[in-house]
Amino acid sequence: MAYYFDACRAKRNVTDYGRAGSVSESEADELLIVAKEFREKVLRWMEEKSK
């Protein structure tokens, strides 16, 4: 997942500093889904480690 998030960060930088609108709505929707999945994995991992 780190590679995916890093690629998204790099694309965001291009958008911020270069071309506005280079990220599609579907790409943003996909990132939101992946980020939510990642959060759930982290929360499950934290729960397991706290036992």
mmCIF entry with sequence, helices, sheets and N, C-alpha, C, O atoms, coordinates in Angstrom:
data_MODEL
# 
_entry.id   MODEL 
# 
_entity.id                         1 
_entity.type                       polymer 
_entity.pdbx_number_of_molecules   1 
# 
_entity_poly.entity_id                      1 
_entity_poly.type                           'polypeptide(L)' 
_entity_poly.nstd_linkage                   no 
_entity_poly.nstd_monomer                   no 
_entity_poly.pdbx_seq_one_letter_code       MAYYFDACRAKRNVTDYGRAGSVSESEADELLIVAKEFREKVLRWMEEKSK 
_entity_poly.pdbx_seq_one_letter_code_can   MAYYFDACRAKRNVTDYGRAGSVSESEADELLIVAKEFREKVLRWMEEKSK 
_entity_poly.pdbx_strand_id                 A 
# 
loop_
_entity_poly_seq.entity_id 
_entity_poly_seq.num 
_entity_poly_seq.mon_id 
_entity_poly_seq.hetero 
1 1  MET n 
1 2  ALA n 
1 3  TYR n 
1 4  TYR n 
1 5  PHE n 
1 6  ASP n 
1 7  ALA n 
1 8  CYS n 
1 9  ARG n 
1 10 ALA n 
1 11 LYS n 
1 12 ARG n 
1 13 ASN n 
1 14 VAL n 
1 15 THR n 
1 16 ASP n 
1 17 TYR n 
1 18 GLY n 
1 19 ARG n 
1 20 ALA n 
1 21 GLY n 
1 22 SER n 
1 23 VAL n 
1 24 SER n 
1 25 GLU n 
1 26 SER n 
1 27 GLU n 
1 28 ALA n 
1 29 ASP n 
1 30 GLU n 
1 31 LEU n 
1 32 LEU n 
1 33 ILE n 
1 34 VAL n 
1 35 ALA n 
1 36 LYS n 
1 37 GLU n 
1 38 PHE n 
1 39 ARG n 
1 40 GLU n 
1 41 LYS n 
1 42 VAL n 
1 43 LEU n 
1 44 ARG n 
1 45 TRP n 
1 46 MET n 
1 47 GLU n 
1 48 GLU n 
1 49 LYS n 
1 50 SER n 
1 51 LYS n 
# 
_struct_asym.id          A 
_struct_asym.entity_id   1 
# 
loop_
_struct_conf.conf_type_id 
_struct_conf.id 
_struct_conf.pdbx_PDB_helix_id 
_struct_conf.beg_label_comp_id 
_struct_conf.beg_label_asym_id 
_struct_conf.beg_label_seq_id 
_struct_conf.pdbx_beg_PDB_ins_code 
_struct_conf.end_label_comp_id 
_struct_conf.end_label_asym_id 
_struct_conf.end_label_seq_id 
_struct_conf.pdbx_end_PDB_ins_code 
_struct_conf.beg_auth_comp_id 
_struct_conf.beg_auth_asym_id 
_struct_conf.beg_auth_seq_id 
_struct_conf.end_auth_comp_id 
_struct_conf.end_auth_asym_id 
_struct_conf.end_auth_seq_id 
_struct_conf.pdbx_PDB_helix_class 
_struct_conf.details 
_struct_conf.pdbx_PDB_helix_length 
HELX_P HELX_P1 AA1 ALA A 2  ? TYR A 17 ? ALA A 2  TYR A 17 1 ? 16 
HELX_P HELX_P2 AA2 GLU A 25 ? LYS A 49 ? GLU A 25 LYS A 49 1 ? 25 
# 
_struct_conf_type.id          HELX_P 
_struct_conf_type.criteria    ? 
_struct_conf_type.reference   ? 
# 
loop_
_atom_site.group_PDB 
_atom_site.id 
_atom_site.type_symbol 
_atom_site.label_atom_id 
_atom_site.label_alt_id 
_atom_site.label_comp_id 
_atom_site.label_asym_id 
_atom_site.label_entity_id 
_atom_site.label_seq_id 
_atom_site.pdbx_PDB_ins_code 
_atom_site.Cartn_x 
_atom_site.Cartn_y 
_atom_site.Cartn_z 
_atom_site.occupancy 
_atom_site.B_iso_or_equiv 
_atom_site.pdbx_formal_charge 
_atom_site.auth_seq_id 
_atom_site.auth_comp_id 
_atom_site.auth_asym_id 
_atom_site.auth_atom_id 
_atom_site.pdbx_PDB_model_num 
ATOM 1   N N  . MET A 1 1  ? 0.824   -1.188 0.000   1.00 0.00 ? 1  MET A N  1 
ATOM 2   C CA . MET A 1 1  ? 0.000   0.000  0.000   1.00 0.00 ? 1  MET A CA 1 
ATOM 3   C C  . MET A 1 1  ? 0.867   1.250  0.000   1.00 0.00 ? 1  MET A C  1 
ATOM 4   O O  . MET A 1 1  ? 0.457   2.297  -0.501  1.00 0.00 ? 1  MET A O  1 
ATOM 5   N N  . ALA A 1 2  ? 2.047   1.141  0.553   1.00 0.00 ? 2  ALA A N  1 
ATOM 6   C CA . ALA A 1 2  ? 2.936   2.308  0.611   1.00 0.00 ? 2  ALA A CA 1 
ATOM 7   C C  . ALA A 1 2  ? 3.255   2.824  -0.789  1.00 0.00 ? 2  ALA A C  1 
ATOM 8   O O  . ALA A 1 2  ? 3.287   4.033  -1.016  1.00 0.00 ? 2  ALA A O  1 
ATOM 9   N N  . TYR A 1 3  ? 3.490   1.909  -1.726  1.00 0.00 ? 3  TYR A N  1 
ATOM 10  C CA . TYR A 1 3  ? 3.788   2.335  -3.096  1.00 0.00 ? 3  TYR A CA 1 
ATOM 11  C C  . TYR A 1 3  ? 2.597   3.061  -3.716  1.00 0.00 ? 3  TYR A C  1 
ATOM 12  O O  . TYR A 1 3  ? 2.757   4.062  -4.415  1.00 0.00 ? 3  TYR A O  1 
ATOM 13  N N  . TYR A 1 4  ? 1.404   2.539  -3.446  1.00 0.00 ? 4  TYR A N  1 
ATOM 14  C CA . TYR A 1 4  ? 0.190   3.173  -3.979  1.00 0.00 ? 4  TYR A CA 1 
ATOM 15  C C  . TYR A 1 4  ? 0.023   4.588  -3.417  1.00 0.00 ? 4  TYR A C  1 
ATOM 16  O O  . TYR A 1 4  ? -0.221  5.538  -4.161  1.00 0.00 ? 4  TYR A O  1 
ATOM 17  N N  . PHE A 1 5  ? 0.159   4.711  -2.091  1.00 0.00 ? 5  PHE A N  1 
ATOM 18  C CA . PHE A 1 5  ? -0.002  6.024  -1.472  1.00 0.00 ? 5  PHE A CA 1 
ATOM 19  C C  . PHE A 1 5  ? 1.093   6.988  -1.928  1.00 0.00 ? 5  PHE A C  1 
ATOM 20  O O  . PHE A 1 5  ? 0.838   8.181  -2.090  1.00 0.00 ? 5  PHE A O  1 
ATOM 21  N N  . ASP A 1 6  ? 2.306   6.482  -2.135  1.00 0.00 ? 6  ASP A N  1 
ATOM 22  C CA . ASP A 1 6  ? 3.384   7.345  -2.612  1.00 0.00 ? 6  ASP A CA 1 
ATOM 23  C C  . ASP A 1 6  ? 3.111   7.818  -4.036  1.00 0.00 ? 6  ASP A C  1 
ATOM 24  O O  . ASP A 1 6  ? 3.390   8.969  -4.374  1.00 0.00 ? 6  ASP A O  1 
ATOM 25  N N  . ALA A 1 7  ? 2.568   6.939  -4.867  1.00 0.00 ? 7  ALA A N  1 
ATOM 26  C CA . ALA A 1 7  ? 2.216   7.341  -6.230  1.00 0.00 ? 7  ALA A CA 1 
ATOM 27  C C  . ALA A 1 7  ? 1.119   8.410  -6.206  1.00 0.00 ? 7  ALA A C  1 
ATOM 28  O O  . ALA A 1 7  ? 1.150   9.355  -6.994  1.00 0.00 ? 7  ALA A O  1 
ATOM 29  N N  . CYS A 1 8  ? 0.165   8.257  -5.310  1.00 0.00 ? 8  CYS A N  1 
ATOM 30  C CA . CYS A 1 8  ? -0.897  9.270  -5.179  1.00 0.00 ? 8  CYS A CA 1 
ATOM 31  C C  . CYS A 1 8  ? -0.317  10.602 -4.700  1.00 0.00 ? 8  CYS A C  1 
ATOM 32  O O  . CYS A 1 8  ? -0.715  11.664 -5.176  1.00 0.00 ? 8  CYS A O  1 
ATOM 33  N N  . ARG A 1 9  ? 0.627   10.538 -3.752  1.00 0.00 ? 9  ARG A N  1 
ATOM 34  C CA . ARG A 1 9  ? 1.259   11.751 -3.261  1.00 0.00 ? 9  ARG A CA 1 
ATOM 35  C C  . ARG A 1 9  ? 2.015   12.454 -4.388  1.00 0.00 ? 9  ARG A C  1 
ATOM 36  O O  . ARG A 1 9  ? 1.942   13.676 -4.518  1.00 0.00 ? 9  ARG A O  1 
ATOM 37  N N  . ALA A 1 10 ? 2.736   11.688 -5.198  1.00 0.00 ? 10 ALA A N  1 
ATOM 38  C CA . ALA A 1 10 ? 3.486   12.271 -6.315  1.00 0.00 ? 10 ALA A CA 1 
ATOM 39  C C  . ALA A 1 10 ? 2.540   12.920 -7.324  1.00 0.00 ? 10 ALA A C  1 
ATOM 40  O O  . ALA A 1 10 ? 2.817   14.004 -7.836  1.00 0.00 ? 10 ALA A O  1 
ATOM 41  N N  . LYS A 1 11 ? 1.431   12.253 -7.601  1.00 0.00 ? 11 LYS A N  1 
ATOM 42  C CA . LYS A 1 11 ? 0.459   12.823 -8.542  1.00 0.00 ? 11 LYS A CA 1 
ATOM 43  C C  . LYS A 1 11 ? -0.162  14.091 -7.971  1.00 0.00 ? 11 LYS A C  1 
ATOM 44  O O  . LYS A 1 11 ? -0.390  15.055 -8.702  1.00 0.00 ? 11 LYS A O  1 
ATOM 45  N N  . ARG A 1 12 ? -0.435  14.094 -6.669  1.00 0.00 ? 12 ARG A N  1 
ATOM 46  C CA . ARG A 1 12 ? -0.974  15.292 -6.033  1.00 0.00 ? 12 ARG A CA 1 
ATOM 47  C C  . ARG A 1 12 ? 0.000   16.455 -6.165  1.00 0.00 ? 12 ARG A C  1 
ATOM 48  O O  . ARG A 1 12 ? -0.409  17.588 -6.422  1.00 0.00 ? 12 ARG A O  1 
ATOM 49  N N  . ASN A 1 13 ? 1.293   16.174 -5.989  1.00 0.00 ? 13 ASN A N  1 
ATOM 50  C CA . ASN A 1 13 ? 2.288   17.236 -6.124  1.00 0.00 ? 13 ASN A CA 1 
ATOM 51  C C  . ASN A 1 13 ? 2.285   17.829 -7.525  1.00 0.00 ? 13 ASN A C  1 
ATOM 52  O O  . ASN A 1 13 ? 2.403   19.043 -7.686  1.00 0.00 ? 13 ASN A O  1 
ATOM 53  N N  . VAL A 1 14 ? 2.152   16.982 -8.535  1.00 0.00 ? 14 VAL A N  1 
ATOM 54  C CA . VAL A 1 14 ? 2.085   17.473 -9.917  1.00 0.00 ? 14 VAL A CA 1 
ATOM 55  C C  . VAL A 1 14 ? 0.865   18.373 -10.074 1.00 0.00 ? 14 VAL A C  1 
ATOM 56  O O  . VAL A 1 14 ? 0.937   19.430 -10.701 1.00 0.00 ? 14 VAL A O  1 
ATOM 57  N N  . THR A 1 15 ? -0.251  17.944 -9.501  1.00 0.00 ? 15 THR A N  1 
ATOM 58  C CA . THR A 1 15 ? -1.478  18.735 -9.586  1.00 0.00 ? 15 THR A CA 1 
ATOM 59  C C  . THR A 1 15 ? -1.321  20.059 -8.855  1.00 0.00 ? 15 THR A C  1 
ATOM 60  O O  . THR A 1 15 ? -1.724  21.106 -9.362  1.00 0.00 ? 15 THR A O  1 
ATOM 61  N N  . ASP A 1 16 ? -0.732  20.010 -7.659  1.00 0.00 ? 16 ASP A N  1 
ATOM 62  C CA . ASP A 1 16 ? -0.558  21.232 -6.866  1.00 0.00 ? 16 ASP A CA 1 
ATOM 63  C C  . ASP A 1 16 ? 0.365   22.232 -7.542  1.00 0.00 ? 16 ASP A C  1 
ATOM 64  O O  . ASP A 1 16 ? 0.130   23.439 -7.498  1.00 0.00 ? 16 ASP A O  1 
ATOM 65  N N  . TYR A 1 17 ? 1.419   21.715 -8.171  1.00 0.00 ? 17 TYR A N  1 
ATOM 66  C CA . TYR A 1 17 ? 2.454   22.612 -8.679  1.00 0.00 ? 17 TYR A CA 1 
ATOM 67  C C  . TYR A 1 17 ? 2.515   22.689 -10.197 1.00 0.00 ? 17 TYR A C  1 
ATOM 68  O O  . TYR A 1 17 ? 3.318   23.451 -10.735 1.00 0.00 ? 17 TYR A O  1 
ATOM 69  N N  . GLY A 1 18 ? 1.708   21.938 -10.886 1.00 0.00 ? 18 GLY A N  1 
ATOM 70  C CA . GLY A 1 18 ? 1.821   21.919 -12.337 1.00 0.00 ? 18 GLY A CA 1 
ATOM 71  C C  . GLY A 1 18 ? 0.511   22.080 -13.072 1.00 0.00 ? 18 GLY A C  1 
ATOM 72  O O  . GLY A 1 18 ? 0.191   23.148 -13.593 1.00 0.00 ? 18 GLY A O  1 
ATOM 73  N N  . ARG A 1 19 ? -0.240  20.989 -13.102 1.00 0.00 ? 19 ARG A N  1 
ATOM 74  C CA . ARG A 1 19 ? -1.451  20.966 -13.924 1.00 0.00 ? 19 ARG A CA 1 
ATOM 75  C C  . ARG A 1 19 ? -2.684  20.750 -13.061 1.00 0.00 ? 19 ARG A C  1 
ATOM 76  O O  . ARG A 1 19 ? -2.872  19.673 -12.495 1.00 0.00 ? 19 ARG A O  1 
ATOM 77  N N  . ALA A 1 20 ? -3.489  21.736 -12.964 1.00 0.00 ? 20 ALA A N  1 
ATOM 78  C CA . ALA A 1 20 ? -4.747  21.571 -12.238 1.00 0.00 ? 20 ALA A CA 1 
ATOM 79  C C  . ALA A 1 20 ? -5.652  20.637 -13.030 1.00 0.00 ? 20 ALA A C  1 
ATOM 80  O O  . ALA A 1 20 ? -5.699  20.699 -14.258 1.00 0.00 ? 20 ALA A O  1 
ATOM 81  N N  . GLY A 1 21 ? -6.358  19.788 -12.332 1.00 0.00 ? 21 GLY A N  1 
ATOM 82  C CA . GLY A 1 21 ? -7.313  18.898 -12.979 1.00 0.00 ? 21 GLY A CA 1 
ATOM 83  C C  . GLY A 1 21 ? -6.723  17.615 -13.519 1.00 0.00 ? 21 GLY A C  1 
ATOM 84  O O  . GLY A 1 21 ? -7.397  16.912 -14.272 1.00 0.00 ? 21 GLY A O  1 
ATOM 85  N N  . SER A 1 22 ? -5.492  17.279 -13.165 1.00 0.00 ? 22 SER A N  1 
ATOM 86  C CA . SER A 1 22 ? -4.896  16.057 -13.704 1.00 0.00 ? 22 SER A CA 1 
ATOM 87  C C  . SER A 1 22 ? -5.314  14.807 -12.919 1.00 0.00 ? 22 SER A C  1 
ATOM 88  O O  . SER A 1 22 ? -4.971  13.690 -13.308 1.00 0.00 ? 22 SER A O  1 
ATOM 89  N N  . VAL A 1 23 ? -6.044  14.987 -11.827 1.00 0.00 ? 23 VAL A N  1 
ATOM 90  C CA . VAL A 1 23 ? -6.568  13.859 -11.065 1.00 0.00 ? 23 VAL A CA 1 
ATOM 91  C C  . VAL A 1 23 ? -8.066  13.767 -11.336 1.00 0.00 ? 23 VAL A C  1 
ATOM 92  O O  . VAL A 1 23 ? -8.816  14.718 -11.117 1.00 0.00 ? 23 VAL A O  1 
ATOM 93  N N  . SER A 1 24 ? -8.477  12.608 -11.815 1.00 0.00 ? 24 SER A N  1 
ATOM 94  C CA . SER A 1 24 ? -9.889  12.433 -12.144 1.00 0.00 ? 24 SER A CA 1 
ATOM 95  C C  . SER A 1 24 ? -10.707 12.164 -10.888 1.00 0.00 ? 24 SER A C  1 
ATOM 96  O O  . SER A 1 24 ? -10.169 11.826 -9.834  1.00 0.00 ? 24 SER A O  1 
ATOM 97  N N  . GLU A 1 25 ? -11.991 12.319 -11.021 1.00 0.00 ? 25 GLU A N  1 
ATOM 98  C CA . GLU A 1 25 ? -12.890 12.046 -9.901  1.00 0.00 ? 25 GLU A CA 1 
ATOM 99  C C  . GLU A 1 25 ? -12.833 10.568 -9.520  1.00 0.00 ? 25 GLU A C  1 
ATOM 100 O O  . GLU A 1 25 ? -12.891 10.224 -8.340  1.00 0.00 ? 25 GLU A O  1 
ATOM 101 N N  . SER A 1 26 ? -12.721 9.700  -10.517 1.00 0.00 ? 26 SER A N  1 
ATOM 102 C CA . SER A 1 26 ? -12.649 8.267  -10.216 1.00 0.00 ? 26 SER A CA 1 
ATOM 103 C C  . SER A 1 26 ? -11.358 7.924  -9.475  1.00 0.00 ? 26 SER A C  1 
ATOM 104 O O  . SER A 1 26 ? -11.363 7.048  -8.610  1.00 0.00 ? 26 SER A O  1 
ATOM 105 N N  . GLU A 1 27 ? -10.249 8.601  -9.799  1.00 0.00 ? 27 GLU A N  1 
ATOM 106 C CA . GLU A 1 27 ? -9.001  8.386  -9.068  1.00 0.00 ? 27 GLU A CA 1 
ATOM 107 C C  . GLU A 1 27 ? -9.139  8.840  -7.613  1.00 0.00 ? 27 GLU A C  1 
ATOM 108 O O  . GLU A 1 27 ? -8.652  8.170  -6.702  1.00 0.00 ? 27 GLU A O  1 
ATOM 109 N N  . ALA A 1 28 ? -9.792  9.961  -7.402  1.00 0.00 ? 28 ALA A N  1 
ATOM 110 C CA . ALA A 1 28 ? -10.015 10.452 -6.047  1.00 0.00 ? 28 ALA A CA 1 
ATOM 111 C C  . ALA A 1 28 ? -10.920 9.501  -5.276  1.00 0.00 ? 28 ALA A C  1 
ATOM 112 O O  . ALA A 1 28 ? -10.686 9.239  -4.096  1.00 0.00 ? 28 ALA A O  1 
ATOM 113 N N  . ASP A 1 29 ? -11.944 8.987  -5.932  1.00 0.00 ? 29 ASP A N  1 
ATOM 114 C CA . ASP A 1 29 ? -12.842 8.024  -5.287  1.00 0.00 ? 29 ASP A CA 1 
ATOM 115 C C  . ASP A 1 29 ? -12.085 6.752  -4.908  1.00 0.00 ? 29 ASP A C  1 
ATOM 116 O O  . ASP A 1 29 ? -12.279 6.209  -3.820  1.00 0.00 ? 29 ASP A O  1 
ATOM 117 N N  . GLU A 1 30 ? -11.221 6.280  -5.810  1.00 0.00 ? 30 GLU A N  1 
ATOM 118 C CA . GLU A 1 30 ? -10.433 5.080  -5.534  1.00 0.00 ? 30 GLU A CA 1 
ATOM 119 C C  . GLU A 1 30 ? -9.505  5.298  -4.342  1.00 0.00 ? 30 GLU A C  1 
ATOM 120 O O  . GLU A 1 30 ? -9.382  4.427  -3.481  1.00 0.00 ? 30 GLU A O  1 
ATOM 121 N N  . LEU A 1 31 ? -8.854  6.455  -4.292  1.00 0.00 ? 31 LEU A N  1 
ATOM 122 C CA . LEU A 1 31 ? -7.964  6.761  -3.181  1.00 0.00 ? 31 LEU A CA 1 
ATOM 123 C C  . LEU A 1 31 ? -8.729  6.760  -1.859  1.00 0.00 ? 31 LEU A C  1 
ATOM 124 O O  . LEU A 1 31 ? -8.229  6.252  -0.856  1.00 0.00 ? 31 LEU A O  1 
ATOM 125 N N  . LEU A 1 32 ? -9.907  7.312  -1.851  1.00 0.00 ? 32 LEU A N  1 
ATOM 126 C CA . LEU A 1 32 ? -10.721 7.332  -0.637  1.00 0.00 ? 32 LEU A CA 1 
ATOM 127 C C  . LEU A 1 32 ? -11.052 5.914  -0.174  1.00 0.00 ? 32 LEU A C  1 
ATOM 128 O O  . LEU A 1 32 ? -10.991 5.620  1.020   1.00 0.00 ? 32 LEU A O  1 
ATOM 129 N N  . ILE A 1 33 ? -11.398 5.050  -1.100  1.00 0.00 ? 33 ILE A N  1 
ATOM 130 C CA . ILE A 1 33 ? -11.705 3.659  -0.763  1.00 0.00 ? 33 ILE A CA 1 
ATOM 131 C C  . ILE A 1 33 ? -10.480 2.966  -0.188  1.00 0.00 ? 33 ILE A C  1 
ATOM 132 O O  . ILE A 1 33 ? -10.569 2.295  0.840   1.00 0.00 ? 33 ILE A O  1 
ATOM 133 N N  . VAL A 1 34 ? -9.336  3.124  -0.846  1.00 0.00 ? 34 VAL A N  1 
ATOM 134 C CA . VAL A 1 34 ? -8.108  2.474  -0.385  1.00 0.00 ? 34 VAL A CA 1 
ATOM 135 C C  . VAL A 1 34 ? -7.690  3.018  0.983   1.00 0.00 ? 34 VAL A C  1 
ATOM 136 O O  . VAL A 1 34 ? -7.247  2.259  1.845   1.00 0.00 ? 34 VAL A O  1 
ATOM 137 N N  . ALA A 1 35 ? -7.828  4.313  1.177   1.00 0.00 ? 35 ALA A N  1 
ATOM 138 C CA . ALA A 1 35 ? -7.460  4.917  2.462   1.00 0.00 ? 35 ALA A CA 1 
ATOM 139 C C  . ALA A 1 35 ? -8.351  4.379  3.585   1.00 0.00 ? 35 ALA A C  1 
ATOM 140 O O  . ALA A 1 35 ? -7.868  4.119  4.688   1.00 0.00 ? 35 ALA A O  1 
ATOM 141 N N  . LYS A 1 36 ? -9.623  4.214  3.316   1.00 0.00 ? 36 LYS A N  1 
ATOM 142 C CA . LYS A 1 36 ? -10.534 3.660  4.331   1.00 0.00 ? 36 LYS A CA 1 
ATOM 143 C C  . LYS A 1 36 ? -10.178 2.212  4.646   1.00 0.00 ? 36 LYS A C  1 
ATOM 144 O O  . LYS A 1 36 ? -10.205 1.802  5.806   1.00 0.00 ? 36 LYS A O  1 
ATOM 145 N N  . GLU A 1 37 ? -9.840  1.428  3.606   1.00 0.00 ? 37 GLU A N  1 
ATOM 146 C CA . GLU A 1 37 ? -9.427  0.042  3.825   1.00 0.00 ? 37 GLU A CA 1 
ATOM 147 C C  . GLU A 1 37 ? -8.149  -0.009 4.659   1.00 0.00 ? 37 GLU A C  1 
ATOM 148 O O  . GLU A 1 37 ? -8.024  -0.833 5.565   1.00 0.00 ? 37 GLU A O  1 
ATOM 149 N N  . PHE A 1 38 ? -7.212  0.866  4.351   1.00 0.00 ? 38 PHE A N  1 
ATOM 150 C CA . PHE A 1 38 ? -5.957  0.924  5.087   1.00 0.00 ? 38 PHE A CA 1 
ATOM 151 C C  . PHE A 1 38 ? -6.217  1.262  6.555   1.00 0.00 ? 38 PHE A C  1 
ATOM 152 O O  . PHE A 1 38 ? -5.634  0.649  7.450   1.00 0.00 ? 38 PHE A O  1 
ATOM 153 N N  . ARG A 1 39 ? -7.078  2.222  6.795   1.00 0.00 ? 39 ARG A N  1 
ATOM 154 C CA . ARG A 1 39 ? -7.422  2.603  8.165   1.00 0.00 ? 39 ARG A CA 1 
ATOM 155 C C  . ARG A 1 39 ? -7.975  1.417  8.934   1.00 0.00 ? 39 ARG A C  1 
ATOM 156 O O  . ARG A 1 39 ? -7.593  1.177  10.079  1.00 0.00 ? 39 ARG A O  1 
ATOM 157 N N  . GLU A 1 40 ? -8.876  0.675  8.303   1.00 0.00 ? 40 GLU A N  1 
ATOM 158 C CA . GLU A 1 40 ? -9.461  -0.489 8.970   1.00 0.00 ? 40 GLU A CA 1 
ATOM 159 C C  . GLU A 1 40 ? -8.395  -1.534 9.284   1.00 0.00 ? 40 GLU A C  1 
ATOM 160 O O  . GLU A 1 40 ? -8.419  -2.136 10.358  1.00 0.00 ? 40 GLU A O  1 
ATOM 161 N N  . LYS A 1 41 ? -7.460  -1.757 8.362   1.00 0.00 ? 41 LYS A N  1 
ATOM 162 C CA . LYS A 1 41 ? -6.374  -2.708 8.610   1.00 0.00 ? 41 LYS A CA 1 
ATOM 163 C C  . LYS A 1 41 ? -5.513  -2.257 9.785   1.00 0.00 ? 41 LYS A C  1 
ATOM 164 O O  . LYS A 1 41 ? -5.137  -3.066 10.634  1.00 0.00 ? 41 LYS A O  1 
ATOM 165 N N  . VAL A 1 42 ? -5.209  -0.981 9.828   1.00 0.00 ? 42 VAL A N  1 
ATOM 166 C CA . VAL A 1 42 ? -4.396  -0.456 10.926  1.00 0.00 ? 42 VAL A CA 1 
ATOM 167 C C  . VAL A 1 42 ? -5.128  -0.594 12.250  1.00 0.00 ? 42 VAL A C  1 
ATOM 168 O O  . VAL A 1 42 ? -4.531  -0.991 13.250  1.00 0.00 ? 42 VAL A O  1 
ATOM 169 N N  . LEU A 1 43 ? -6.400  -0.275 12.266  1.00 0.00 ? 43 LEU A N  1 
ATOM 170 C CA . LEU A 1 43 ? -7.176  -0.402 13.502  1.00 0.00 ? 43 LEU A CA 1 
ATOM 171 C C  . LEU A 1 43 ? -7.241  -1.853 13.973  1.00 0.00 ? 43 LEU A C  1 
ATOM 172 O O  . LEU A 1 43 ? -7.123  -2.121 15.169  1.00 0.00 ? 43 LEU A O  1 
ATOM 173 N N  . ARG A 1 44 ? -7.428  -2.796 13.039  1.00 0.00 ? 44 ARG A N  1 
ATOM 174 C CA . ARG A 1 44 ? -7.442  -4.220 13.407  1.00 0.00 ? 44 ARG A CA 1 
ATOM 175 C C  . ARG A 1 44 ? -6.084  -4.639 13.956  1.00 0.00 ? 44 ARG A C  1 
ATOM 176 O O  . ARG A 1 44 ? -6.012  -5.353 14.955  1.00 0.00 ? 44 ARG A O  1 
ATOM 177 N N  . TRP A 1 45 ? -5.012  -4.200 13.311  1.00 0.00 ? 45 TRP A N  1 
ATOM 178 C CA . TRP A 1 45 ? -3.663  -4.526 13.753  1.00 0.00 ? 45 TRP A CA 1 
ATOM 179 C C  . TRP A 1 45 ? -3.411  -3.979 15.157  1.00 0.00 ? 45 TRP A C  1 
ATOM 180 O O  . TRP A 1 45 ? -2.859  -4.672 16.011  1.00 0.00 ? 45 TRP A O  1 
ATOM 181 N N  . MET A 1 46 ? -3.818  -2.735 15.386  1.00 0.00 ? 46 MET A N  1 
ATOM 182 C CA . MET A 1 46 ? -3.637  -2.127 16.710  1.00 0.00 ? 46 MET A CA 1 
ATOM 183 C C  . MET A 1 46 ? -4.415  -2.890 17.766  1.00 0.00 ? 46 MET A C  1 
ATOM 184 O O  . MET A 1 46 ? -3.923  -3.102 18.874  1.00 0.00 ? 46 MET A O  1 
ATOM 185 N N  . GLU A 1 47 ? -5.615  -3.300 17.429  1.00 0.00 ? 47 GLU A N  1 
ATOM 186 C CA . GLU A 1 47 ? -6.440  -4.063 18.366  1.00 0.00 ? 47 GLU A CA 1 
ATOM 187 C C  . GLU A 1 47 ? -5.767  -5.391 18.708  1.00 0.00 ? 47 GLU A C  1 
ATOM 188 O O  . GLU A 1 47 ? -5.728  -5.789 19.873  1.00 0.00 ? 47 GLU A O  1 
ATOM 189 N N  . GLU A 1 48 ? -5.238  -6.077 17.692  1.00 0.00 ? 48 GLU A N  1 
ATOM 190 C CA . GLU A 1 48 ? -4.565  -7.358 17.920  1.00 0.00 ? 48 GLU A CA 1 
ATOM 191 C C  . GLU A 1 48 ? -3.322  -7.175 18.799  1.00 0.00 ? 48 GLU A C  1 
ATOM 192 O O  . GLU A 1 48 ? -3.051  -8.000 19.672  1.00 0.00 ? 48 GLU A O  1 
ATOM 193 N N  . LYS A 1 49 ? -2.586  -6.120 18.573  1.00 0.00 ? 49 LYS A N  1 
ATOM 194 C CA . LYS A 1 49 ? -1.331  -5.898 19.304  1.00 0.00 ? 49 LYS A CA 1 
ATOM 195 C C  . LYS A 1 49 ? -1.580  -5.428 20.734  1.00 0.00 ? 49 LYS A C  1 
ATOM 196 O O  . LYS A 1 49 ? -0.693  -5.538 21.580  1.00 0.00 ? 49 LYS A O  1 
ATOM 197 N N  . SER A 1 50 ? -2.752  -4.915 21.011  1.00 0.00 ? 50 SER A N  1 
ATOM 198 C CA . SER A 1 50 ? -3.029  -4.412 22.359  1.00 0.00 ? 50 SER A CA 1 
ATOM 199 C C  . SER A 1 50 ? -3.526  -5.516 23.296  1.00 0.00 ? 50 SER A C  1 
ATOM 200 O O  . SER A 1 50 ? -3.728  -5.273 24.486  1.00 0.00 ? 50 SER A O  1 
ATOM 201 N N  . LYS A 1 51 ? -3.720  -6.707 22.775  1.00 0.00 ? 51 LYS A N  1 
ATOM 202 C CA . LYS A 1 51 ? -4.220  -7.824 23.609  1.00 0.00 ? 51 LYS A CA 1 
ATOM 203 C C  . LYS A 1 51 ? -3.097  -8.468 24.368  1.00 0.00 ? 51 LYS A C  1 
ATOM 204 O O  . LYS A 1 51 ? -3.323  -9.419 25.117  1.00 0.00 ? 51 LYS A O  1 
# 
